[in-house]
Amino acid sequence: MFGASRFDILPAFSSLEKVSKRVQVYSTHSCFVLADDNSPTPLLPPPATSTPSQPTTSTESSAQPSDTAQTPSVDTTSSNPNLQPNENPDPVHTNRPQLPRGTQSSRRRRREPSPPDDREAQGPRSFESLGQPGETTTEPLPKRRRRDPMMRLEGDSSNTNGGARPFTNGSAAEAPTPKSINGLSKTVPAVNGSTTSNGHIEKTTTQNSSYFGHDREEVSRLLIQALSDLGYNASAEKLVQESGYDLESPTVAAFRNAVLLGEWADAEDLLFGRPTAAATDNFGTSNGLVLAEGANEDDMRFWLRQQKFLELLEARDTGRALMVLRTELTPVYHNVHKLHFLSSLLMCPSDELMAKAEWDGAHGQSRHILLSELSKCLSPSLMVPEHRLAVLLDQVKQSRIANCLYHNTEVSSSLYSDHHCDRENFPLEVTTELNQHTSEVWFVDFSHDGTRLVSCGAEGKAFIWDMQSLQVQHILPDHTQGVCFAAWSPDDTMVITCSMDRYARLWDTESGQLIRTIPQFVEPVSSCAWAPDGKSFVTGCLYKERNLCQYSLNGDLVYDWGRSHRVQALALSNDGHLLVAMDTECHIHVYNFITRELEYEMDLKVKLTSVSITKDSKYILVSKVDGETGLFSIEDRKSIRTFAGHKGNFVIRSAFGGADESFVISGSKDGYVFIWHKENGSVVEKLEAHRPGCCNSVAWNPKNPRMFVTAGDDQSVRVWCSRPEPSPFSHMRSRSMNGSGHQ
């Protein structure tokens, strides 16, 4: 142990007698020799005997003194091959034989220093096996003075015996404690021999195999990847050396480089195991990479070869591209429509090719996107998914949000503390009531920038409201019957109104003037939606002809889907890929808006009233007349969640809302408004909105998650907000009014 007690193994000198103050200090691991500065007598290594109590002759133990020895040896076994540890050590003796000084001087020599690794490799030795030659005696050793902490032997330095730190008498060498990282430090015990192997730190047997229940290797590799993502490359390399774990094997690294460099043959060989000279010589494997469960090899081959095909087209090497299409793509892929689409790209110029294929070229991000998709098909233990630690942290945040009933902020929560949102910050109070309507209000919707609101209803007018002043900005007349729907253009400069008078009208929202009237339909126009580019829009009609049509801003018909179903409601995804239409029966029709083709249909067994799509274009929300609202996955075509509690029977519209669309909101036949948590389906609030009449429509402000509006049969539009935060000067105003009676 460190401290003054480390010198208490031998008694101190009681007087300064003219006696050599050479003292041998032993521990379970090493032997240290302290010598007088003035003593020219070298020390003789003790001989080994089979029985410690049997003395040996001076001839057997004598040796020539060494002129080069400067430092006492720590490992006596390595210095003297005849010295062996005692198999049955006796208790420690503190006596030494009394020999004449002349004899001692002629028989002892300094030992050669041994490497520090050899010192520890020998292990503990018995004290008696390290004793002096001659007969043992019970006479105690003379005491020596206690060594001052600042004292050191002649020729000694701060690093004795070639080590990295000074050794102390009577204590075994310990590994230095590493510097703390992020406030934490751990003591690494000394290990026998070298601690490095091929540049990597050997993991000691005392190191836990887990990190607070997590696999140490997985955590280390995730940290290495995260450090690289953050740009801390030197720190990442240091962690590789300290942990002994590599982020990727050489084969995986070669595969990554092959994809990013466009070496498609090598990429396939490394991925699927057709050996090449490089793969066999450099990596010693021809078995390919381990794939994730459920990965499809044909799909992976197709992705690689499709990238090769597109890059050849970009380089205008049409001949080779055609050969790839015929001999490489066609054999592994059986989607005839996809192959026909690729063949249609053969005659496209580069710009049109990229636009039509939704591909940014060889020098864009296409190769990185391809590698990302391929990495999802590889075993995660082989190739860590991209930005894995960031994904896990995001999942932690999303889990917190899912468990926070009133989470309604777009500010990212901190990782330092647990997350909680107060109910007081949720929009629960009616702050304003808009009463310009003279009849039932059927529909409300915010502009994309959240600054204006459109409302319409049975009276045949549409109102545009300024949400800052809460005043009517424009009244859109000319409808001879009720207006059942309205839609803002992507830039909020125009709005379309759909009326029971069988017309759809296009309006300028800045001036309130009518731009164009679409030719009259046979039946009422039920709904409409804008294309993402704002250059066209789609209308839905309750008749079997012209029931689903696309029009330009000039009012020209662009496309008629020609289906025979009557359209009750429709919606377009933000990415412009999908058009969802519901008929007056029980079906949802999902179209590819780009190719115009029907993707699939869903029969929900009950009549439907409204549909909306999430901003990420992954889910659709459907209101049903049975009083339920359903959330469905567009890709999987499966029901995700059902929201219940409200009453139906009428055309009641639901919507997504709140920060990151965390909530589902819907009106109800009995005048209440229901708010559910989208992730778990639980009812967050049930608010009395337009009783006793029906609450027909709801809309959540897309820019202010603490505001939504409701519309009902009571001819009103109500604005709901959270309680205003108190002003930091409100207490000062209170004191002023209390003191003077004047503000």
N, C-alpha and C positions, 0 to 999 in steps of 0.2 A: 504494500500500500504506500501511497505517497504521503509525504509529511515527515515530521521528525522521527516518528516511530520506525522508519525504515532503517535507521542506524542502530536500533536497540538490540540487534541480534547478537552483538558482541559487547562485553563490558568495556568501558572507557579506561584509558591509562590513568593510573593513580598518581604517577610521578614521571618525571622526564629522566628515566634511567637510560644509561647508555646501552640500550638493547635495540636491536633491529626492530623497527615498527612495521615489519611485514606481516600483514594479516590476510588470511584467505577468508573471503566472505562467500558463503554458499547459499544458493536457493535451490528450489526444486528443478530449475531449468538451467542454471548457469553458474559459473564460478568466476569471481572477480578477485584480482590480486592488487592490493595496495602496497606501495613500496615507498621507503624513505627517499627523499631527494638525494641524500648523500650516500646512499648505500650502493656500492658498485656490484653487489652480489646478485647475480641472476638467480631466478627461482627454478628449481628442478621439478619437472612434472612427476607427479606420484605414479608409481607403477600399479598395475592391476594385479590382484591376487584372487585366487579362487575362494579363499577364506579371509575376510578382512582382518581377523585377529592374528594371522600369520605374517610376521615381518619378512622382508626380503633383504638380500645382501646388497651392499653398496655397488657391487659389480653389476648386478642385474638392473639396477635402477639408474646407473650413471649415464650421462649423455654429454655431448660436446655443447658448450654455450654457442648461441647464435649471435652474430654481430649485427644482423639486420633487424632483429625483432625489436619493436618499439612499444607495442601495445599488448597487454595480457590477452591471452586467448579466452574466448567465451566457451568454446566447445573443446573440451579436453579429449573427447573420443576421437575427433577428427584430427587432432594434433598428434596423438599417440595411438597407433593402431593396436598396441598391446594392452591398452586400457579399456576394459569392458565394464559396463554397469553391473552392479551387484544384483543378483537375482532375488536375494532375500535381505533387503536392507534392514540394518539394526537402527535403533533410535539414534538421534543425532548426538554426536559427542562434541563437546566444546574444548576438549583437551588436545594438545598437540605434543609430539615428542620433543624433548630438549636435546638439541644437538649442538656440538661445538660450532662456533661461527666459522672457523676455518673449514671444517668439513662441509658445512652448508654452502659456503661460498664456492667450493670446488666442485660441487655436485649439481648445483641448480643452474638452469638456463631459462631465458625468456621463451615463451611459446610463440609460434607464428599465429598471427590473427586469422580467424576463419570467417568466411562470409556470413552475413546475418541470416541468410536462409538456412545455412547448415546448422547454425546455432539452434534455431527452433525446430529443425527437422529431427534432432536427436531425441527430443522429449525429456522428461525428468530422469535424473540419475540419483542414486543413493549418495548420501554424504560420505559414508565410510569408504566408498570406492574412490573418492577423491582425496583421501587422507595422505599424510606425509609418509615416506618410507621409514622403516624402523619399527620398533615396538611402540604400541599405543600406550598412553599413560592417562591417568585421571587428573593430572595437574592442570588447572584451568589456564586458559590463555590470558596473557596480560591484557589489561584494559587499555583502550586507546581513546584519544580525545574524540568528542562528537564533532563530526564534520560540519563546518559552516555551509549554509546553502550556497554561498558564492564560491566556495573552494572547489578546485579541480586538480586532478593529477598533473604531473609534469608532462608537457606535450599534449595535454588534453585540450579539446576545443568544444564548442557548443554541440558539435556532432561527433560523438565518440564512436570509435570502432567502425567508422565508415557509414554509420546509420544515418537516418534522417533526423534523429533526435537523440539527446544524451540519455544514456542508461543510468540507472541509480543502483547503488549497492543493495543487494538483497531483494530486488524486485524484478519480476520477469518483464520482458519487453512487451509493450502493448502498441497496437496500431494507433496512430494519431486520429483524433476525432475530426471528421470533415467539417468544413464550414457549413453553417446552417443555410438552408434554402427556403425562402418564404416563411421564415420563422420557425422552421422545423429542423431538427438535426438528429442524427442517429450515430451511434458508436459502432464502427465496424471492427469486429474482433480480428486479431492477427491470425493469419493462416500460414500453414507450413509452406515454405517455398515461395515462388513468385506468385503474385496476384494477377498477372496478366497472361493472356494466351492469344497470340495472333492479333494483338491490338485490342482485345476485349477483356473486360474485367470478369474474372471467374466468380460465379455466384457462390457465396459461402453456404455451408450447410445450415447456419443459423438464420439465414434470410427466409422470411416467411414466403410461402408459395402463393399467398393471396394478399390482396390489398383491401382490407375491410370487407372481406367477403367476395371481392372481385378477383378475377384471374390476373396475376401480376404481369404476365406477358401481354395480355390484351390491353391493359391499362398503359403499359410502357409504349406499346406500338401506337396507341391512339395519341399519346402525348408527343411522340416523335412526329407523327403526321401533323398534329395541331401546331407544333412549333414551326414546322416547315411552312404551313399555311400562313402563319403570322409573319413569316420572313426571318425568323430566328434560326437561320440555318446552322450557325456555329453551335448554338445550344442544342439543336436537334442532333448534330453529329456527336456532341459530347455525351448526350443521353444514350446514343447508340453504343458508345464505348463503355459507359458505366454500367448499363443494363445488360449488355451482351445480346440484345435483341435487334434484329434488322427489321425495317419497315416492310421490305419486300425482298424476295429471293432474287438472285441474278436472272433467273428465267423470266420472272414476272417483269422485272425492270427491262429486259430485252423486248418482251412483248409490248410493253408500254411504248418504248421508243420506236418499235416497228410500226405501230399504228400512227403515232404522231408524225413520223417521217414518211408515211405512205408506202412502206415496204410490205405490200400486201401478201406476197408469197411467204415471206418470213413470219409475218403475223399469224397466218393460218398454220404454218408448221409448228410454231411455238404453242399455239392455242390447242391444236387437236392432235399433235404428236407425230406428224410425219417428219421423221428426223432429217435434218440437214447437217452438213459438215459443221457449220457454226454451232448449231444446237448441241450436237453430240460432243464436239471438242470443248466448247466453252462451259457447258452446263451439265454435261453428262447425263442427259435425259432425253428420251424420245417418246415418253408416255403422254405428253401434253399436260395441260393445266387441269386441276381438279375443278369441276363445274359445280355450281350450286344446285341444290335439289330442285328438280323441275325445269332446269334449263334445257332449251331446245337447240341442238347443234345446228340444225338446218337454218333456223332463224339467224343464228350468229354468223353462219357462213354467208347468208344472204345480205346481212348488214354490211359485212366487210366488202363483199363483191359489188354491192350497190354503190358504196362510196367510191370504189375503184371505177365503176362505170360512169358515175357522174363527173369524176375528175377527168376522165378521158374525153367526155363530151365538152367539158369546160376548155380543155386544151385543143378542141376541134379535131381530135383523133377519132373520127367517126368510125373508121374501119375496125380499129381495135375495140372500140366501145360496142359495136355490133357483135363482134366475136365473143366478148364477155357476156353480153346479153343472151346469146344463143347457147354457148357451151358451159357457162359458169352459173348464171342466174337461173335460167329455166330449169335445169335438173334438180335444184334444191328448193324451189319455191313453186307452189301449185295454185297460187292465187292468180287466176287468169286476168282479172281486172287490173291488178297491180302491174303485171308484166306488160299489159297493153298500155298502161299509163307510162311506163318507162320507155317503151318503144316510141311513144308519141313525142318524147323529148329529143329524139335523134336529130330532128331538123330545126330545133330551137336555137337561136343565138344565145350567147352566154347570159345576157341580162334576163331574157325571157326564161331561160332555163332555171335560173336561181329563183325567180319569182314563182314560176309554176311548180317547181319541186320543193319550194319553201326551204331552200338550202343556200348557205352563204359562201360556198366555194372552198377550194382546198386551202386557201390562206386565211379563211375566216375561223369560225369556231366549230366547223363541222367535224373535224377529226377529234377534237376534245369531246364533243357531244357523243360521237360514236364510241370513244373509249369509255365514257361514263356509262353508256348503255351496256357495253360488253362487260364492264366490271361488275354490274349487277348480276350477271350470269355466272360469275366465278365464285368459288368458295370464299366467304368473308375472311376466313383464317389465312387464305393465300394472298388475297388482294383486298386490303382494307377499303371499304367503300369511301368515296370522296367526302372530305370534310366531315368525317364521322363524329368527332367530338362536338362540332357545332350542331350537327343534327340531333345528337343526344341532348345537348343543352336546350335546343329548341323544343324537343319533346317534353323536357322537364317543365319549361314555361307553359307549353300548351296544356299539360296535365294540371298545372296550378290554375290556369284560366278555366279549365273544364270543371274544376272543383270549387271555383269562386262564383257563387250564384249571381252576384251583382257586378261582375267584371264588365266595365263599359268604358275603357280608355284605350287609346292606341299607343300610349307610352309603354315602351318595353319594360317589363318588371325586372328588378335587380336580382342577380344570382346570390347576392349576399344575405338576403333575408327572405322569409316566407311572405307569400303574396296574400293580400286581403283587400277587398273593395267595400266601401261603406254604402249602405242603402241610401243614405242621404244624397249621394251623387247620382242617383238613378232618376230618370224623368218620371215623376209620379204625380205632379200637380198640374192642373190646367191653369196656365198663365194668361192665355188670351183666347177669346171666342170670336171667330169671324162670322158675321151675320148678314152678309150681303145677298145670300141666296134666298129665294122666295119659295123654294120647293125642296124636295128630297135631294140630298147630295149623294151622288153615286160613286164618284171617283176623285181621288187626290193623288198628286205625285210631285216630288221635289225635282228641281233642276239639278243637273249633275254637279254644279258648284255650290248647291245648297242655299243660294241666296234668294230664290224665287219658288213659288208654289203655283201649280195649276189645279183648279177644282172645277168640276162640272156635274150636272145633274139633270133632273127631270124638266126644268124650266126652259131648256134649249139654249143655254148660254154657258160659256166657259170663262173663268176668271183667272187672271194672272196676278199673283200677290207678291209684293216686295216684303221679304221676311225680316228686313231690318226695321222698316217703318210700320210693318203689319198693315199696310194700306193696299187697296186695289191699284194695280199698275195699269192693267188693260182689261176691258170686257170684250170677249169675242162673240159677236152676235151672229145673225143670219141663219141659225139652225131653226128649222120649223118644228122639230121635235126634240126630245131629250138627247143629251150628249152623254154617252155611256163610257167613253174612254178617251184618253189623250196621251201623247208620247212626245218627249223632248228630243230634239236632235242632239247628236254627240257634243256639239259646241254650244248648245242652248240658244242658238239664234232663231230656231224655228220650232214650231210645235204642230202636230197633227191632231185633229179632233175627229172622232168617229161618232156618227149620229144615227139615231133611229130613223131619220128621214132618208136613209140609204145613201148618204154622201160621206166622203172623207175629205176634209179640208186642210190645206197647208197654210199656216199663219207665220207672219214675221213677229217675233216676240219683242223686238225693240220698238216697233211702231204700232203694233197691234193690228196691222193691216192684213187682209186676206191676200195670199200669194196665188193660190190655185185651188180649184175644186176638181177632184177626181170624178170622172164620168159616173153617173148614177148606177148603183147596184140594184139587183132585183130585190134583195132583202137588206135589213139593217146591217151596217158595218159594225162588227162587234169589237174589233181590236186591231192594233197595228204595232209595228216595231221597226226601228231604224237599223240599217246596215252600219257596221262599225266605221266605215269611211264617210258616212253622212251624205252620200251621193244618191242613195235610193232608200226605199222603205218597203215593207211588206204589209199587206192588209188581209184581215180575215173577215169573211162574210158568212151570214147564216143561210146562204143559199148553196145549192150543189154546183152551180156554175160560178166561175170567178171567185171561188171560195177562198183561194190562197194564191195571191198574186203579188209580184214585185213591180214597183213603179219607180221611174226616175223622177227627179225634181221637176221636170217639165210636164209630168203627168202621163208620160208614155209608158205603155205596158212593156216591161222588160222580160218577165217570165210568168207563165201560168202553170202551176203544178198539175192542174187538170184532174185533181182528185174529186171524188164524188161526196165526200163527207162535209157536213156543215161545221164551220169553225166557230167555236165558242170563245176561245182565247188563244194567244200565241206569244212566243218569246224567242229572241235571238241571243245566242251566247256572245259574251264580250270578245272572244277570240274570233268570231265570225265564222265558225265552223258548223255550228248546229242551229237548226231551226226546229223548234218544238211547237206543235199545234195540237190542241185538244178539240175533239168534236162534241156534238150535243148529246152523244150517247155516253159511252164509258171508256173511250179510247184516247191514248196519247200516241201521236205520230211524230217520229224523230227523223228529220231529213238532214242530209249533208248539204249545207247551204252553198258550198262551192261546186260540187258535182251535180246538185239538184236531185240526187237520188234518195229514195227512202232507205234509211238505215234499219229501222225496226219499228214495231208497234207494241203497245202495252194495253192490255184490257184490265181495267181496275174494278170492274163489276159494279160501279156506281157512277152516277152522273157527276160531272166536274164543273167547277165555276171559274177557277183562275189558275194560272201557272206563272212561275218566275224561275230564273236561273241564277245561281250564285256567281259572284264576280270572277271566281277562278274557273268557271265553266265546267264544274265537276258534278253538281247536284241540281235537281229541279225540285221545286216546292209546288204541291198540288192541293188546292182546296176542293173539298167534296161536299155534296149536299147532305150527307149523313152527319155532318158536324165534326168530321175529322180532317186534319191536314197532314199530308204525307210527304216525307223527304225520301227521294230516290236517287240512286247513283246512276249517272248517265252511262258510264262505261260498263258497269256490271249489270245494269238493268234490274237492280234489286232494291227492295224497300229497306231503307236505313233506319227510319224512326217514324213514329206516329205521334202527333200532338192532338190531344183530345181535351174535352171539357166544355167547349163552346157549342152553340146550336146553329144548325144550318137552315136548309129549305129555300133560302134565297141566294141571289148572286152576291156572295160575300168574298172579298178578296183578302188574301194573306200576303205577307212580304217578309223578307229578311231585314234585319236591322241591327243597330248598335255597332260598337267598335268591332271591326273585322267580321261583321255579320254574325255575331255571336248569339243572336236571338231570332226567334220567329214570333211574329206578331200577327194577330188576326182579330177582326171584329166578330160579333155574334148577333144572332137574331134577337136576343133579349136585351141588347143595348150595351153589353159589357165589351171590353177589349181585353184579350188574353195575351200574355207574354210568356213564352217558354224559352228555356235554355236549349240552344240548338244541339249541344253535345250530349246531354243526358235526358232531354225531353221533359224535365221537371217544370212545373208551373212556377214562374218567378213572381208574377203579379196578375191579379184579376181586378180590373179597375172599372168603376161605373162611368160609362162614357156618354151614351145618348139614350138612356132609358126614358120612357118605356119602349121607344122605337128601336129600330134595327141599326146597328153600327155596320155600315156597308163597306167602308174602305179605310185603309191605314197606310201610312208612309213614314219611314224613318229618315231623318235628314242624313244624307251621305257624308257630309262634312262636319256635322255636329252630333256626336253620338248621344248627347244629352237633350235631344229634341226629337219628338215625333208628332204627327197630326192624325186626327181621326175625323171621319165624315159620317153623318147619319141621316136618318129620316126626319130628324127634328130641324132640318134646314140649316144646320150649323156645321162649321169646321172648327175643331178645338185643337189648340196648340198645347202640347204637354212638354214640360221642362223639369229639370232638377231644381232643387232649391238653390237660389243664388248664393255664392260664397260671400261671407260678410266682408265688407270693405275694411282694410286696415285702419281707416280713419273714422269708422262708424262710431267708435266709443268717444272720439273727440267731439263729433257732432252732438252726441247725446249730452255730453257735459255742457256744451255751449248752450243748447236749448234749455237744459235744466237750470242753467245759471242766469240766463237773460230773458228767456222766453222767446227769443228771436233767432232765426237761422242765419 
